[in-house]
Amino acid sequence: KIASISGSGSNKTKKNILKGLLIACSPLESKYLIKIITGEMRIGSVEGLVEIALSRSFDRELNYIREAMLISGDISQVAVLAKKNILHSAKMKPFVP
């Protein structure tokens, strides 16, 4: 939702959405939400936990989540694909780890 917002006042709208998400989260959830958003969450064991969480949250098979992650290298993109049930459409992007 945030990525699709553009135009005049879009920064303020995005900040308000993010603020609402952070307010709704526990302190620990907020910590990891920020790490996911900023791309700082590159610890393999934690990343594996996020893959499991995506699998359970969207009722998708874990091996499909992991395969999409191997292809795209972007956990936020995999989350979107899982939500839309289109994990099979994961694509490689140059210079994305």
C-alpha positions as CSV (number, residue, x, y, z in Angstrom):
1,K,0.0,0.0,0.0
2,I,2.8,2.4,0.9
3,A,4.7,1.8,-2.3
4,S,1.6,2.7,-4.4
5,I,1.1,6.1,-2.8
6,S,2.5,9.0,-4.9
7,G,1.8,12.7,-5.6
8,S,1.4,15.7,-3.5
9,G,1.4,15.0,0.2
10,S,2.5,11.4,-0.4
11,N,5.4,11.6,2.1
12,K,3.1,12.7,4.9
13,T,0.6,9.9,4.0
14,K,3.3,7.3,4.0
15,K,4.6,8.5,7.3
16,N,1.2,8.4,8.9
17,I,0.6,4.8,7.6
18,L,4.0,3.7,9.0
19,K,3.3,5.5,12.3
20,G,0.0,3.7,12.6
21,L,1.7,0.3,12.0
22,L,4.4,1.0,14.6
23,I,1.9,2.2,17.1
24,A,-0.1,-1.1,16.6
25,C,3.1,-3.2,17.2
26,S,4.7,-4.3,20.4
27,P,8.2,-2.9,20.9
28,L,9.8,-6.1,19.7
29,E,7.5,-6.2,16.6
30,S,8.4,-2.6,15.9
31,K,12.1,-3.4,16.0
32,Y,11.8,-6.1,13.4
33,L,9.3,-4.2,11.3
34,I,11.9,-1.4,11.0
35,K,14.7,-3.8,10.2
36,I,12.6,-5.4,7.4
37,I,11.6,-2.0,6.0
38,T,15.2,-0.7,6.0
39,G,16.7,-3.9,4.7
40,E,18.9,-4.3,7.8
41,M,17.6,-7.8,8.6
42,R,20.1,-10.0,7.0
43,I,20.8,-12.5,9.8
44,G,20.0,-15.9,8.3
45,S,18.3,-17.4,11.3
46,V,16.0,-14.4,11.7
47,E,15.3,-14.3,8.0
48,G,14.3,-18.0,8.3
49,L,11.9,-17.0,11.0
50,V,10.4,-14.3,8.8
51,E,10.0,-16.9,6.0
52,I,8.1,-19.2,8.5
53,A,6.0,-16.3,9.6
54,L,5.1,-15.4,6.0
55,S,4.2,-19.1,5.4
56,R,1.9,-19.2,8.3
57,S,0.4,-15.7,7.9
58,F,-0.6,-16.2,4.3
59,D,-1.1,-20.0,4.5
60,R,1.5,-20.7,1.9
61,E,3.9,-23.7,1.7
62,L,7.3,-22.8,3.3
63,N,9.2,-24.3,0.4
64,Y,7.5,-21.9,-2.0
65,I,8.3,-19.0,0.2
66,R,12.0,-20.0,0.4
67,E,12.2,-20.6,-3.3
68,A,10.8,-17.1,-4.0
69,M,13.3,-15.7,-1.5
70,L,16.2,-17.4,-3.3
71,I,15.1,-16.0,-6.6
72,S,14.2,-12.5,-5.6
73,G,16.5,-11.9,-2.6
74,D,13.9,-9.4,-1.2
75,I,11.8,-10.5,1.7
76,S,9.4,-7.5,1.3
77,Q,8.7,-8.5,-2.3
78,V,8.2,-12.2,-1.2
79,A,5.7,-11.0,1.4
80,V,3.7,-9.2,-1.3
81,L,3.9,-12.2,-3.6
82,A,2.7,-14.5,-0.8
83,K,-0.2,-12.2,0.1
84,K,-1.3,-12.2,-3.6
85,N,-0.7,-16.0,-3.8
86,I,1.7,-15.5,-6.8
87,L,5.0,-16.7,-5.4
88,H,5.6,-18.5,-8.7
89,S,6.1,-15.1,-10.3
90,A,9.2,-14.1,-8.3
91,K,11.9,-12.6,-10.5
92,M,15.6,-11.9,-10.2
93,K,16.7,-8.3,-10.1
94,P,20.2,-7.2,-10.7
95,F,22.1,-6.0,-7.7
96,V,19.5,-7.2,-5.2
97,P,21.2,-9.6,-2.7
